[in-house]
Amino acid sequence: MRDSNIFVVGSGALGCEFLKNFALMGVSCGRKGKLTITDDDVIEKSNLSRQFLFRDWNIGQAKSTVAATAASAINSSLHIDALQNRACPETEHVFNDAFWEGLDAVINALDNVNARMYMDMRCLYFQKPLLESGTLGPKCNTQMVIPHLTENYGASRDPPEKQAPMCTVHSFPHNIDHCLTWARSEFEGLLEKTPNEVNSFMSNPAEYAAAMRKAGDAQARELLERVRECLDKERCYKFEDCIAWARLKFEDYFSNRVKQLTFTFPEDAATSTGAPFWSAPKRFPHPVQFSAVDSSHIQFILAASILRAVSFGIPIPDWAKNMGNLADIVSKVAVPEFEPKSGVKIETDEKATNLSSASVDDAAVIEDLLTKLEACAKKLPSGFQMKPIQFEKVSHDDTNFHMDLIAGLANMRARNYGIQEVDKLKAKFIAGRIIPAIATTTAMATGLVCLELYKVLAGDHPVEDYRNTFANLALPMFSMAEPVPPKEMKHQDLRWTVWDRWSIKGNITVAELLKWLSDKGLTAYSVSCGTSLLYNTMFPRHRDRLKRKMVDVAQEVAKVDVPAYRKHFDVVVACEDDDGNDIDIPLISIYFR
């Protein structure tokens, strides 16, 4: 325990709790022991409520450094090394072979699946124990990933969350979650995706046009229409233009679209079977009449106009946040009268495919739009670029108007459909899918992992001694079970699992690799390195490579760059048995140095 080398990835709520526990347990406090923690994040104000090693004067500082200093204050014998590197393929020169080979265990304190999958892959490769845990509100889980004893983290995945059908979100919402999903989608489309498309076009118009022509589909046409609309009809030059844009968006979203929907599907409309179209859970909508004296309407205009100005790089005047001035200017915006159109297709079935544009010649429309865009580009100043705005779900700046616009969009839409509106804080939790962290849950998850760490570091424990846990403190419910063993594959006298990696020592040739496998009763027909094919029996020219060294072929064909600290490279070999059945064999590492 005292002389163990532990790698902790992440220093948020879980990471802080792990470091505190390790300091109290005496982990890595011996002469040979070392605890390495890495995290590329910095401390923010909201972290202080659940990440207990941080204080308000640490805001803006590196999480890993502050956490390591606090843990050392608890136990001065703790040998800890704090890094600010993200654990990912780009930092494998930092966390290199020698680093991994010297580890006794890896502790994940991560908050996203992609990072967990990467760490799982590295632990599999270097055959290191991985102690995994996670929390979600009152729920927590722990998983022990022990080399050759248990399945790996990526062997099983939770089913994806069920999402509302797009037709429900776009036209038939019946709860506030639907309204907020729609609001976030519109926010991203207007303020992030469209400005990004504009910038792509302005950066290299010729290359962008070529890409759109090559795509030649309805999606490309829609992108071009958005870019043209943004740079032509909806282009803003001064802040008053942004106010007018926001007012017209209000009319479009909450009045015109509803009028079109109820024109296409009147309140007494029926389905093909004769049942009422507007039956539960559908709600019959009503347009919202804009009023300059309604504070929620003016708040929407304020948020939308300010963010529009930011995206166009327009200075925001001092009077902009004065509701009285804003109301006066908005009331002068000319709003065209809307007339519903016949024949407009509105999707009502999530299983249906929208074919409304199938009869349109996309290529001709794309060509016309590109011509018009070129004309728009000539009117723009040299080097014109927009500023895409990415929604910050956990922003600590309440003056950035992100949540004001999201909440405004959602609540006005909820008003259309008679749905209960929500305040900005609740909208933030739902739209950002934020579930508040609970300190008790974090303490339980880390405590359970630390109990298992005693077993891991002691070694020689059978799989029956380890425990995976799932708990829900809200019920309460606790479930502990033995980890699932890895799936075993067999061929003749050979046995292997996902944990195995076959090694060959020596600077062998391609032919020698095939012979090495043949001696095991395996016929190799394809050898790959990365995404490149080094050898395949189907290609006669590949026979010239049989007498060449594997490393030379890998460097020439796959452009493999083996760093000085690495003594081997890896190949994937496709094999079959005597009956022609494919055999999925382990990764092969060739130690050529």
C-alpha positions as CSV (number, residue, x, y, z in Angstrom):
1,M,0.0,0.0,0.0
2,R,2.7,2.5,1.0
3,D,5.0,1.6,-1.9
4,S,2.3,1.4,-4.5
5,N,2.2,3.5,-7.7
6,I,-1.3,4.7,-8.4
7,F,-2.6,6.8,-11.3
8,V,-5.7,8.9,-10.6
9,V,-7.3,10.4,-13.7
10,G,-9.5,13.4,-12.9
11,S,-9.6,15.7,-9.9
12,G,-13.2,16.8,-9.7
13,A,-15.6,15.6,-6.9
14,L,-14.5,12.0,-7.1
15,G,-10.8,12.8,-7.6
16,C,-10.8,15.1,-4.5
17,E,-12.4,12.4,-2.4
18,F,-10.0,9.8,-3.6
19,L,-7.0,12.0,-2.7
20,K,-8.4,12.7,0.7
21,N,-9.0,9.0,1.3
22,F,-5.5,8.0,0.1
23,A,-3.8,10.5,2.3
24,L,-5.7,9.0,5.3
25,M,-5.0,5.4,4.2
26,G,-1.3,6.0,3.7
27,V,-1.4,5.1,0.0
28,S,1.9,5.9,-1.8
29,C,3.5,7.2,1.4
30,G,6.5,4.8,1.3
31,R,10.0,5.5,-0.2
32,K,9.1,3.8,-3.5
33,G,5.5,4.8,-3.8
34,K,4.1,7.6,-5.9
35,L,0.6,8.9,-6.6
36,T,0.1,10.6,-10.0
37,I,-3.0,12.7,-10.6
38,T,-3.8,14.5,-13.9
39,D,-6.5,16.9,-14.9
40,D,-6.5,19.7,-17.5
41,D,-9.4,21.6,-15.9
42,V,-9.3,24.7,-13.6
43,I,-11.4,25.4,-10.5
44,E,-14.6,27.3,-11.0
45,K,-17.0,28.8,-8.4
46,S,-19.6,26.1,-8.7
47,N,-17.0,23.4,-7.9
48,L,-16.7,24.6,-4.3
49,S,-20.0,23.1,-3.2
50,R,-18.9,19.5,-3.9
51,Q,-15.1,19.4,-4.5
52,F,-14.0,19.8,-0.9
53,L,-10.2,20.2,-1.3
54,F,-10.8,23.6,-3.0
55,R,-11.4,27.1,-1.5
56,D,-12.7,30.3,-3.0
57,W,-9.2,31.7,-3.4
58,N,-8.3,28.7,-5.6
59,I,-10.7,29.8,-8.3
60,G,-8.9,29.9,-11.7
61,Q,-6.1,27.6,-10.5
62,A,-5.3,24.1,-11.8
63,K,-7.5,21.5,-10.1
64,S,-4.8,18.7,-9.9
65,T,-2.2,21.0,-8.4
66,V,-4.5,22.4,-5.7
67,A,-5.9,19.0,-4.9
68,A,-2.4,17.5,-4.6
69,T,-1.3,20.4,-2.3
70,A,-4.4,19.9,-0.1
71,A,-3.9,16.1,0.1
72,S,-0.2,16.7,1.1
73,A,-1.4,19.0,3.9
74,I,-3.4,16.0,5.3
75,N,-0.5,13.6,5.1
76,S,3.0,15.1,4.5
77,S,4.4,11.7,3.7
78,L,2.2,11.4,0.6
79,H,4.4,11.3,-2.6
80,I,2.2,12.9,-5.2
81,D,2.9,14.3,-8.7
82,A,0.2,16.6,-10.1
83,L,0.0,17.0,-13.9
84,Q,-2.3,19.1,-16.1
85,N,-2.5,16.8,-19.1
86,R,-5.6,15.3,-20.5
87,A,-5.3,11.5,-20.8
88,C,-5.7,11.0,-24.5
89,P,-3.8,9.8,-27.6
90,E,-2.2,13.2,-27.9
91,T,-0.5,12.8,-24.5
92,E,0.9,9.3,-24.9
93,H,4.4,10.8,-25.0
94,V,3.8,11.9,-21.4
95,F,2.0,8.8,-20.3
96,N,4.4,6.5,-22.2
97,D,5.2,2.8,-21.9
98,A,7.6,3.2,-19.0
99,F,5.0,5.2,-17.1
100,W,2.3,2.6,-17.6
101,E,4.5,-0.4,-16.9
102,G,5.4,1.1,-13.5
103,L,1.8,1.4,-12.3
104,D,0.1,-0.9,-9.8
105,A,-3.4,0.4,-10.4
106,V,-5.4,3.1,-12.2
107,I,-8.3,5.0,-10.6
108,N,-10.8,6.7,-12.9
109,A,-12.4,9.9,-11.5
110,L,-13.9,11.0,-14.9
111,D,-17.2,12.5,-15.9
112,N,-17.5,11.3,-19.5
113,V,-17.7,8.0,-21.3
114,N,-15.2,8.7,-24.1
115,A,-12.4,9.3,-21.6
116,R,-13.4,6.2,-19.6
117,M,-13.3,4.1,-22.8
118,Y,-9.8,5.4,-23.6
119,M,-8.5,4.6,-20.1
120,D,-10.1,1.1,-20.4
121,M,-8.3,0.5,-23.7
122,R,-4.9,1.6,-22.1
123,C,-5.4,-0.6,-19.1
124,L,-6.3,-3.5,-21.3
125,Y,-3.1,-2.9,-23.4
126,F,-0.8,-2.7,-20.4
127,Q,-2.8,-5.2,-18.3
128,K,-3.3,-2.9,-15.4
129,P,-6.2,-3.0,-12.8
130,L,-8.8,-0.3,-13.4
131,L,-11.0,0.8,-10.6
132,E,-14.0,2.6,-12.1
133,S,-16.7,4.6,-10.4
134,G,-19.4,7.1,-11.2
135,T,-22.2,9.1,-9.7
136,L,-25.5,10.5,-10.9
137,G,-27.4,12.4,-8.3
138,P,-28.3,9.9,-5.6
139,K,-27.0,7.0,-7.7
140,C,-23.5,5.6,-7.7
141,N,-21.8,2.6,-9.2
142,T,-18.4,1.0,-8.9
143,Q,-16.8,-1.6,-11.3
144,M,-13.6,-3.5,-10.7
145,V,-11.6,-4.3,-13.9
146,I,-8.9,-6.8,-13.0
147,P,-6.5,-8.3,-15.6
148,H,-7.5,-11.8,-16.7
149,L,-10.2,-12.1,-14.0
150,T,-13.0,-9.7,-15.1
151,E,-14.4,-8.3,-18.2
152,N,-13.2,-4.8,-19.2
153,Y,-15.2,-1.6,-18.8
154,G,-16.1,-1.5,-22.6
155,A,-17.3,-5.0,-22.7
156,S,-20.9,-3.9,-21.8
157,R,-22.6,-0.6,-22.4
158,D,-25.8,1.0,-21.0
159,P,-28.6,1.3,-23.6
160,P,-28.9,4.9,-25.1
161,E,-31.3,7.2,-23.4
162,K,-34.7,7.3,-25.1
163,Q,-35.3,10.6,-26.9
164,A,-38.5,12.3,-27.9
165,P,-39.3,11.9,-31.7
166,M,-38.3,14.9,-33.7
167,C,-41.8,15.5,-35.0
168,T,-43.0,15.9,-31.3
169,V,-40.2,18.3,-30.5
170,H,-40.7,20.4,-33.7
171,S,-44.5,20.6,-33.9
172,F,-46.3,18.7,-31.1
173,P,-44.6,19.3,-27.7
174,H,-46.6,18.3,-24.6
175,N,-44.1,18.9,-21.8
176,I,-41.4,21.5,-20.9
177,D,-38.6,19.0,-21.8
178,H,-39.7,19.0,-25.4
179,C,-39.8,22.8,-25.4
180,L,-36.3,23.1,-23.9
181,T,-34.9,20.5,-26.4
182,W,-36.3,22.6,-29.2
183,A,-35.0,25.8,-27.6
184,R,-31.5,24.4,-27.4
185,S,-31.6,23.2,-30.9
186,E,-32.6,26.6,-32.2
187,F,-30.0,28.3,-30.1
188,E,-27.3,26.1,-31.6
189,G,-28.6,26.5,-35.1
190,L,-28.9,30.3,-35.0
191,L,-25.8,31.2,-33.0
192,E,-23.3,28.4,-33.5
193,K,-23.9,26.2,-36.6
194,T,-24.9,29.0,-39.0
195,P,-22.0,31.3,-38.0
196,N,-19.6,28.4,-38.4
197,E,-21.0,27.7,-41.9
198,V,-20.6,31.4,-42.8
199,N,-17.0,31.3,-41.6
200,S,-16.3,28.2,-43.6
201,F,-17.7,29.9,-46.7
202,M,-15.9,33.2,-46.1
203,S,-12.5,31.5,-45.4
204,N,-12.4,29.7,-48.8
205,P,-15.5,30.4,-51.0
206,A,-14.1,28.3,-53.9
207,E,-13.4,25.2,-51.8
208,Y,-16.7,25.6,-49.9
209,A,-18.7,25.9,-53.2
210,A,-16.9,22.8,-54.5
211,A,-17.9,20.8,-51.4
212,M,-21.5,21.9,-51.7
213,R,-21.6,20.9,-55.4
214,K,-20.1,17.5,-54.6
215,A,-22.7,16.9,-51.8
216,G,-25.5,18.0,-54.1
217,D,-28.3,17.0,-51.7
218,A,-31.1,18.6,-49.7
219,Q,-28.9,19.0,-46.6
220,A,-26.3,21.0,-48.6
221,R,-29.1,23.1,-50.1
222,E,-30.5,23.8,-46.6
223,L,-27.0,24.9,-45.3
224,L,-26.6,27.3,-48.3
225,E,-30.0,28.7,-47.7
226,R,-29.1,29.4,-44.0
227,V,-25.8,31.0,-45.0
228,R,-27.4,33.2,-47.6
229,E,-30.3,34.3,-45.3
230,C,-27.7,35.2,-42.6
231,L,-25.6,37.3,-44.9
232,D,-28.4,38.9,-46.9
233,K,-31.9,39.3,-45.6
234,E,-31.0,38.8,-41.9
235,R,-27.6,40.5,-41.9
236,C,-27.2,43.0,-39.0
237,Y,-25.1,46.2,-39.3
238,K,-26.0,48.0,-36.0
239,F,-27.7,47.0,-32.8
240,E,-31.1,48.3,-33.9
241,D,-31.0,45.7,-36.7
242,C,-30.4,43.0,-34.0
243,I,-33.5,44.2,-32.2
244,A,-35.6,44.0,-35.4
245,W,-34.2,40.5,-36.1
246,A,-35.2,39.4,-32.6
247,R,-38.7,40.8,-33.0
248,L,-39.2,39.1,-36.3
249,K,-37.9,35.8,-34.9
250,F,-40.4,36.1,-32.1
251,E,-43.2,36.6,-34.6
252,D,-42.0,33.6,-36.7
253,Y,-41.5,31.2,-33.8
254,F,-44.5,31.9,-31.6
255,S,-47.1,33.3,-34.0
256,N,-46.6,32.5,-37.7
257,R,-45.5,28.9,-37.3
258,V,-48.5,28.2,-35.0
259,K,-50.9,29.8,-37.5
260,Q,-49.5,27.6,-40.2
261,L,-49.7,24.5,-38.1
262,T,-53.3,25.1,-37.1
263,F,-54.2,26.0,-40.7
264,T,-52.8,22.7,-41.9
265,F,-54.3,20.8,-38.9
266,P,-57.5,22.7,-37.7
267,E,-58.8,22.0,-34.2
268,D,-61.5,19.6,-35.7
269,A,-59.0,17.8,-37.9
270,A,-59.2,14.0,-38.0
271,T,-56.7,11.2,-38.7
272,S,-57.1,8.7,-41.6
273,T,-58.9,6.4,-39.2
274,G,-61.4,9.1,-38.2
275,A,-60.0,9.8,-34.7
276,P,-59.5,13.4,-33.6
277,F,-56.0,14.6,-34.7
278,W,-55.6,16.8,-31.6
279,S,-56.0,14.0,-29.1
280,A,-53.7,13.4,-26.1
281,P,-50.8,13.8,-25.8
282,K,-51.0,16.4,-28.6
283,R,-52.0,19.8,-27.4
284,F,-53.8,22.3,-29.7
285,P,-51.6,25.4,-29.9
286,H,-52.5,29.1,-29.9
287,P,-50.3,32.0,-31.3
288,V,-48.8,34.4,-28.8
289,Q,-49.6,38.1,-29.5
290,F,-46.4,40.2,-28.9
291,S,-46.8,42.9,-26.3
292,A,-44.1,45.5,-25.5
293,V,-45.5,45.7,-21.9
294,D,-45.0,41.9,-21.2
295,S,-41.6,41.7,-19.4
296,S,-41.0,38.1,-20.6
297,H,-41.5,39.2,-24.3
298,I,-39.0,42.1,-23.8
299,Q,-36.5,39.9,-22.0
300,F,-36.6,37.5,-24.9
301,I,-35.9,40.4,-27.3
302,L,-33.1,41.6,-25.1
303,A,-31.3,38.2,-24.9
304,A,-31.8,37.5,-28.6
305,S,-30.6,40.9,-29.8
306,I,-27.5,41.0,-27.6
307,L,-26.4,37.5,-28.7
308,R,-27.1,38.3,-32.3
309,A,-24.9,41.5,-31.9
310,V,-22.1,39.4,-30.4
311,S,-22.2,36.9,-33.3
312,F,-21.9,39.8,-35.8
313,G,-19.3,41.7,-33.7
314,I,-21.6,44.7,-33.2
315,P,-20.9,46.9,-30.2
316,I,-23.7,46.8,-27.6
317,P,-24.8,50.3,-26.6
318,D,-25.2,51.3,-23.0
319,W,-29.0,51.9,-23.4
320,A,-29.5,48.3,-24.7
321,K,-30.4,46.8,-21.3
322,N,-32.9,49.6,-20.5
323,M,-36.2,47.9,-20.9
324,G,-38.1,51.1,-21.5
325,N,-35.8,52.1,-24.4
326,L,-35.9,48.6,-25.8
327,A,-39.7,48.5,-25.7
328,D,-39.9,51.8,-27.6
329,I,-37.6,50.6,-30.4
330,V,-39.3,47.2,-30.6
331,S,-42.8,48.8,-31.0
332,K,-41.5,50.6,-34.1
333,V,-40.4,47.4,-35.9
334,A,-42.5,46.7,-39.0
335,V,-43.9,43.2,-38.8
336,P,-45.3,41.8,-42.1
337,E,-48.8,40.3,-42.0
338,F,-48.7,36.5,-42.2
339,E,-50.9,34.4,-44.5
340,P,-50.9,30.6,-44.0
341,K,-50.1,28.6,-47.2
342,S,-51.8,25.5,-48.5
343,G,-49.9,22.4,-49.2
344,V,-47.2,22.8,-46.6
345,K,-46.0,19.4,-45.3
346,I,-45.6,19.1,-41.6
347,E,-44.2,15.8,-40.3
348,T,-46.5,13.9,-37.9
349,D,-44.9,10.5,-37.8
350,E,-41.4,9.9,-36.3
351,K,-41.0,6.8,-38.5
352,A,-41.8,8.6,-41.7
353,T,-39.1,9.9,-44.0
354,N,-39.4,13.5,-45.2
355,L,-39.6,13.4,-49.0
356,S,-41.0,16.8,-49.5
357,S,-38.0,18.0,-51.5
358,A,-37.6,14.8,-53.6
359,S,-39.0,16.5,-56.7
360,V,-36.7,19.6,-56.4
361,D,-33.6,19.7,-58.5
362,D,-31.1,20.1,-55.7
363,A,-28.1,20.7,-58.0
364,A,-29.8,23.5,-59.8
365,V,-31.0,25.2,-56.5
366,I,-27.5,24.8,-55.0
367,E,-25.9,26.4,-58.1
368,D,-28.4,29.3,-57.9
369,L,-27.7,29.8,-54.1
370,L,-23.9,29.7,-54.7
371,T,-24.2,32.5,-57.3
372,K,-26.3,34.6,-54.9
373,L,-23.8,33.9,-52.1
374,E,-20.9,35.1,-54.3
375,A,-22.8,38.4,-54.8
376,C,-23.3,38.6,-51.0
377,A,-19.6,38.0,-50.3
378,K,-18.6,41.0,-52.5
379,K,-20.6,43.3,-50.3
380,L,-18.9,42.1,-47.1
381,P,-15.7,43.7,-45.7
382,S,-12.4,41.9,-46.4
383,G,-11.7,39.2,-43.8
384,F,-15.4,39.2,-42.5
385,Q,-16.0,36.5,-39.9
386,M,-18.8,35.8,-37.5
387,K,-18.4,34.7,-33.9
388,P,-20.1,31.4,-33.2
389,I,-21.6,31.2,-29.8
390,Q,-21.4,27.8,-28.0
391,F,-24.1,27.2,-25.4
392,E,-22.5,27.1,-21.9
393,K,-24.6,24.9,-19.8
394,V,-22.5,25.4,-16.6
395,S,-21.6,29.0,-17.2
396,H,-21.0,31.0,-14.0
397,D,-21.5,34.3,-15.9
398,D,-25.2,35.1,-15.5
399,T,-24.8,38.1,-17.8
400,N,-23.9,36.1,-21.0
401,F,-27.7,35.7,-21.8
402,H,-27.3,32.1,-22.9
403,M,-29.9,30.8,-20.5
404,D,-32.0,33.9,-20.8
405,L,-32.5,33.1,-24.5
406,I,-32.9,29.3,-24.0
407,A,-35.5,29.9,-21.2
408,G,-37.3,32.6,-23.3
409,L,-37.5,30.3,-26.3
410,A,-38.8,27.4,-24.2
411,N,-41.3,29.4,-22.2
412,M,-42.8,31.2,-25.1
413,R,-43.2,27.9,-26.9
414,A,-44.7,26.4,-23.7
415,R,-47.2,29.3,-23.7
416,N,-48.2,28.4,-27.3
417,Y,-49.1,24.9,-26.1
418,G,-50.5,25.6,-22.6
419,I,-47.5,23.9,-20.9
420,Q,-46.4,25.0,-17.4
421,E,-43.4,27.4,-17.8
422,V,-40.2,27.2,-15.7
423,D,-37.8,29.6,-14.2
424,K,-34.2,30.1,-15.6
425,L,-32.6,27.9,-13.0
426,K,-34.8,24.9,-13.7
427,A,-34.5,25.5,-17.4
428,K,-30.7,25.4,-17.0
429,F,-30.8,22.0,-15.2
430,I,-33.1,20.5,-17.9
431,A,-31.5,22.0,-21.0
432,G,-28.0,21.3,-19.8
433,R,-29.0,17.9,-18.5
434,I,-27.4,18.9,-15.2
435,I,-28.0,16.6,-12.2
436,P,-26.7,18.1,-9.0
437,A,-23.9,16.2,-7.4
438,I,-24.5,14.9,-3.9
439,A,-21.5,14.7,-1.6
440,T,-22.8,11.6,0.2
441,T,-23.0,9.7,-3.1
442,T,-19.4,10.7,-4.0
443,A,-18.2,9.6,-0.5
444,M,-19.9,6.2,-0.9
445,A,-18.5,5.5,-4.4
446,T,-15.0,6.4,-3.4
447,G,-15.2,4.5,-0.1
448,L,-16.3,1.4,-2.0
449,V,-13.5,1.7,-4.5
450,C,-10.9,2.2,-1.7
451,L,-12.0,-1.1,-0.1
452,E,-11.5,-2.9,-3.3
453,L,-8.1,-1.2,-3.7
454,Y,-6.8,-3.1,-0.6
455,K,-7.6,-6.3,-2.5
456,V,-6.0,-5.2,-5.7
457,L,-2.7,-4.1,-4.1
458,A,-2.6,-7.2,-1.9
459,G,-2.8,-9.4,-5.1
460,D,-3.6,-13.1,-5.5
461,H,-7.4,-12.6,-4.8
462,P,-9.8,-14.7,-6.9
463,V,-12.6,-13.0,-8.8
464,E,-15.1,-14.1,-6.1
465,D,-13.4,-11.7,-3.6
466,Y,-14.1,-8.6,-5.7
467,R,-17.4,-6.6,-5.7
468,N,-19.1,-4.4,-8.2
469,T,-21.7,-2.1,-6.6
470,F,-24.8,-0.2,-7.7
471,A,-26.6,2.0,-5.1
472,N,-29.4,4.5,-5.1
473,L,-29.6,6.4,-1.9
474,A,-33.0,7.9,-2.8
475,L,-34.7,4.5,-2.5
476,P,-32.5,3.3,-0.7
477,M,-31.2,0.3,-2.7
478,F,-27.8,-1.4,-2.6
479,S,-26.7,-4.2,-5.0
480,M,-23.3,-5.9,-4.8
481,A,-22.2,-8.6,-7.1
482,E,-19.1,-10.5,-8.3
483,P,-17.5,-9.0,-11.5
484,V,-18.3,-10.8,-14.7
485,P,-15.3,-12.9,-15.9
486,P,-14.0,-12.1,-19.4
487,K,-15.2,-14.1,-22.4
488,E,-12.7,-16.9,-23.2
489,M,-11.8,-17.8,-26.8
490,K,-10.4,-21.2,-27.8
491,H,-8.4,-22.8,-30.6
492,Q,-7.0,-26.2,-30.2
493,D,-4.9,-26.1,-27.1
494,L,-4.8,-22.2,-27.0
495,R,-7.0,-20.2,-24.6
496,W,-7.1,-16.4,-24.5
497,T,-9.3,-13.4,-23.5
498,V,-9.5,-9.7,-24.3
499,W,-6.7,-9.2,-21.8
500,D,-4.1,-11.2,-23.7
501,R,-1.6,-9.7,-26.0
502,W,0.8,-12.1,-27.9
503,S,4.4,-11.0,-28.0
504,I,7.2,-11.9,-30.4
505,K,10.8,-10.9,-29.5
506,G,13.1,-10.4,-32.4
507,N,13.3,-8.3,-35.6
508,I,11.3,-10.9,-37.6
509,T,10.3,-10.9,-41.3
510,V,6.7,-11.2,-42.6
511,A,7.3,-14.8,-43.5
512,E,8.6,-15.5,-39.9
513,L,5.4,-14.0,-38.5
514,L,3.2,-16.2,-40.7
515,K,5.3,-19.3,-39.7
516,W,5.0,-18.4,-36.0
517,L,1.2,-18.4,-36.3
518,S,1.2,-21.5,-38.5
519,D,3.0,-23.4,-35.7
520,K,0.0,-22.6,-33.5
521,G,-2.4,-24.1,-36.1
522,L,-3.4,-20.7,-37.5
523,T,-3.4,-19.6,-41.1
524,A,-2.8,-15.9,-41.4
525,Y,-4.2,-14.2,-44.5
526,S,-4.0,-10.5,-43.6
527,V,-1.7,-8.4,-41.5
528,S,-2.5,-4.8,-40.7
529,C,-0.9,-2.0,-38.7
530,G,-3.2,0.9,-37.8
531,T,-5.4,1.5,-40.9
532,S,-2.8,0.2,-43.3
533,L,-2.6,-3.3,-44.9
534,L,0.9,-4.7,-44.6
535,Y,0.2,-8.1,-46.2
536,N,-2.7,-9.9,-47.7
537,T,-2.6,-13.3,-49.6
538,M,-5.1,-11.8,-52.2
539,F,-2.5,-9.4,-53.6
540,P,0.4,-11.1,-55.6
541,R,2.6,-8.0,-55.1
542,H,2.5,-8.5,-51.4
543,R,4.6,-11.7,-51.8
544,D,7.6,-9.5,-52.3
545,R,7.3,-8.4,-48.7
546,L,7.6,-11.9,-47.2
547,K,11.4,-11.7,-46.8
548,R,11.3,-8.1,-45.5
549,K,11.5,-7.2,-41.8
550,M,8.1,-6.4,-40.3
551,V,9.3,-3.1,-38.9
552,D,10.5,-1.9,-42.3
553,V,7.2,-2.8,-44.0
554,A,5.3,-1.0,-41.2
555,Q,7.5,2.1,-41.5
556,E,7.2,2.2,-45.3
557,V,3.5,1.2,-45.8
558,A,1.8,2.3,-42.6
559,K,4.2,5.3,-42.0
560,V,4.7,4.0,-38.4
561,D,6.9,6.3,-36.4
562,V,8.2,4.2,-33.4
563,P,9.4,6.7,-30.7
564,A,12.8,6.0,-29.1
565,Y,11.1,5.1,-25.8
566,R,9.1,2.3,-27.5
567,K,10.7,-1.1,-28.3
568,H,7.8,-2.6,-30.2
569,F,4.9,-2.0,-32.6
570,D,1.6,-3.7,-32.8
571,V,-0.1,-5.6,-35.7
572,V,-3.6,-7.0,-36.1
573,V,-3.6,-10.4,-37.9
574,A,-6.7,-12.0,-39.5
575,C,-6.5,-15.8,-39.2
576,E,-8.5,-18.8,-40.0
577,D,-8.4,-22.5,-39.0
578,D,-8.1,-25.5,-41.2
579,D,-11.8,-25.5,-41.9
580,G,-11.7,-21.8,-43.1
581,N,-13.4,-20.4,-40.0
582,D,-12.2,-17.0,-38.9
583,I,-10.3,-16.9,-35.6
584,D,-10.2,-13.6,-33.6
585,I,-6.7,-13.7,-32.1
586,P,-5.1,-11.2,-29.7
587,L,-3.2,-8.2,-30.8
588,I,0.5,-9.1,-31.6
589,S,3.3,-7.0,-30.3
590,I,6.6,-7.3,-32.2
591,Y,9.6,-6.4,-30.0
592,F,12.2,-5.6,-32.7
593,R,14.6,-3.6,-30.5
